[in-house]
Each structure stands twice: as structure tokens, then as C-alpha cells.
Amino acid sequence: MTNSDLICAFCGKEPEEVVSVVNAVSVNAKGQQTASAICNECVELCVQVIGLQKPEWLERHRQFVATLGK
């Protein structure tokens, strides 16, 4: 799968429309590989939803993100 084949499974945007698309490949119970992707915009939306549902998680997430730049 090339970068141009990636489409966000959540919103349908292509790499040219967003900052980044992350691809994940998994193997199902039948041994078949499946691929899906998610864009940075949908990841941000997921973080917001989880933050609303589990506010205590949000501070841990902020701390984790802060370590990425070090």
C-alpha cells in the first residue's frame, strides 16, 4: 500500500487533505491482512471525545504529548 492509497477510515480524507495519515495493518482470525488508516484530524477529535468522557485521562495524555518533543 502506498501513501497515495491511504484514506482515513473515519472521515474519508486523503493524505493531501490533512497533515498526516497513520496506517495500521492487522491480521484477522482467518490470517488475512487488513489495513485501515486514521488522519490527524480524526485523532484530535477522538482525543476530545475521550477527554469529555474521561477527563482524568486528559492530563495523562497532555503529559505524554509533552514528552514527545524532548
N, C-alpha and C positions, 0 to 999 in steps of 0.2 A: 504494500500500500504506500503510495507516495503522498507527500504533503498536500498535493493538489486534490487528492481523493478524499481528504478529511472533511467531514461535515459534522457540526455539533448535533448530537443525537437529541438534544433538548430543544434548541431553537432553529436549527437548520442552517445556521450561518457557516460560511466558508472561511478559510484562513485569511483571505484578503479583506474580509469584513471586520475582523477582530484583531486584538493584539496577539493572541495565542490560542491554539487548539491542542489539547492533550489527547493522545491516542492511547487506548488500553486494549490489549489483546488478551483474551482468556480462552480456556478450553472447557467446553461443556461436558456433561456426563457421557456423551457419545464419542468423545475425543475429537470433536470438531472445533476448529478455531473460529472464534467470533471476534469482531473488532467493533469498538464504539469510541466515540470521542466527545469531549466537552470543551466549550470555549471559556475564555476567562470571564466573559460577562455572565455566563450561567453559573460559574463557580462563585462569583461575587454574590449573585442572587441567592445561591444555596447558603452561603455564609450568613447573609442577612436573615434568611428564614430560620436557620438553626439558632442564630443569636436571639431571635424573638421567642423561639420555643424553649431554649435552654440558655438564659442569659449568663449563667455561671460559666458556661463553656467559652463565651466570647473573650474573656480576659486571657484564658489559656491560649486561645487562637492568636490574640494580639502578641503575646509573649513569644510564641513560636515564630510568627512572621518577623518579629524584631531580630531574631537570631539569624535569619536568612541573609541579612546584609553584612554580617560580620565575617 
